[in-house]
Structure formats: C-alpha cells, structure tokens
Amino acid sequence: MGKPDVLSQRLDHGKGASDNKDMVLLQPELLAIRALEGVQMEGPKKDILKEICQGNQRGDQEEPVAKAARELQQAASKTVRSVEWSEKEELLQFRDKIYVPQNADLRRRVVSLCHDTKVAGHSGCWKTLELVSRDYWWPQMSRYIRQYVSTCDLCLRTKPTRQAPVGELHPLRIPDSRWDTLSVDFVVELLSSSGHDAVMTVVDLVSK
C-alpha cells in the first residue's frame, strides 16, 4: 500500500488536529433536566417505605438504633457521626441505606421482594444479600437472609443438591453372645494422673 499511503500524506491535506474543538453533541442540561423525571416509587416498594415510616414513628427499633435516632434529632449531638446516620423524609438511614425497623413481617417482605419475585429469580444467599443491601439495612441482616434463603420452599423443591448422595444406614448385626462385638474409644488430653493422661473405654455391644 505504498502508493495510496503517499497520496494520504500530501502536504495540502489537513491533519484534523482541531476538528472536534468546541463541538458538543449533547448539551448537559438536556440530560440533567430529565435525569430523574420518570423515577417514581410504585407498587410494593411504595407500601414498604410507608410502613417503614410508620414503624419509625412507633419506635419499632433496636435499642442501639433507637439511641442513635434520638441523638440524631438533637442539634448538639456529638456521639452520632453524620457520615453514618441521617434522616431524610422520615426515613432513618445508615450509610445511605434505609433502616428497616424491628418488624418481622416487614423485613420478610423486603427479602421476599429481592428473592421470590420473577425478576429476582430465587437467587442464592449472597446474591439476595447484595440486592437487599443496595437500598436497605438492619442489624444481623446477613444472618436473617441466609436463614430465609435456606428455608425457601420453592428453592428446596426445585434446585438440585450439589453433594454426592450419601449411603444407606444399616443397623449393626446383633451378636449371639456377650463379648462377641466390642467398641473401643480413647479419651485423651486429660489432666495427668500418675503419669497418664488418657483413658481407654471398652464397651460390649450386648451387655453395655
């Protein structure tokens, strides 16, 4: 491609160094004006937020959270850091995550929204925790979600078990006479007594 390359290197051709200077395809204000215009809380999320506000008003909170909420309302509070706790539109937030009050049914509905719906698709424990922690928080949330996912009826009935099948349990044969079948066990790491620190236990299967 020697000859075409020579033609492209003509001195009278522009190099295109400043072709895109002061050229804006999309004005920033066109995006900023309509960025959040269509975002609205509808359906189950709107009902959950309403019940969270009602729970905060009733005081359905753990003691440490209730203490933080009381100190947050005081103007001269020095123990609660503003980077962790905040209150916006009657919603108590911990690190920009909505705190869910101590209500078993409310927390179950939040996890169900991120696990049982068709969009969530009955994900595993860690994926469900990631979806819930995007917007919500409460103490020991990971333990609650792990227990919820491990006891999901649909997951238990439809998801395959990734463990090798275990063998069948068969009872031991009953011996015909005493001292025919024995079991031996050692109890070790005991306190030293006369230079010994272990006990050997022998049990007969028939006479015990």
Steps between C-alpha positions, in 0.01 A plus 500: 500500500791730432340719232166561685698581813698761310178660376365520856811684618456802267607827658183682395276254690383599846620296796170525696667613820221741609199364316308417822588815691195675650268233358235371744254242373279478810459801725534412874180681593298272271607201708485670839145626463348160426738281698256420784178612335353150461625342824206431730441253781205279410366162606646300791798733551273796563297303757819380671638854530169616648508224763866576577403861578216378720733260681749779568222715644385214728855438616537144364879513524779314673646678799828613332309627197242678714781665696664618178168634374443697821848649494467581131197717574699706748680791343798476733559129447867402495484123536317424173707569193315658211681277249329192646154612611264740330126563480327593175123524455430309825731217387789412728806415290824328592779573251241606240305173547141506627473348846219243525337503847481194724191352338513134394233532232653816353848353476358182348326705231823685419693175454211344309503792258867430422476120497153366416402722207544398137756772448711382795467137391554332840871583511740358752593643837775737386312634198189564711712675762653719229156596367360582845808694610470735202218689671437354850686418819430361847715327765595137423347528155729239343400238761131570441536471120704180527228340712226625264669364186591166660134441597338617174249229404527549123881498507507182707260320263645608166872566537725194471730392781868547412622233742575136437219269611564349840483127564216323675519440871486134603469383862777293649453125532390395847767272648412152616686520832679743725849623422446412138497862373687776681549870444818678606540873553771721645447811714822698469657828612386460859672634809804292583443234767791276602666587170195415285270740312268267302225245565416199278131409511384154388123434466330170426218536247267257678546568868620867466 
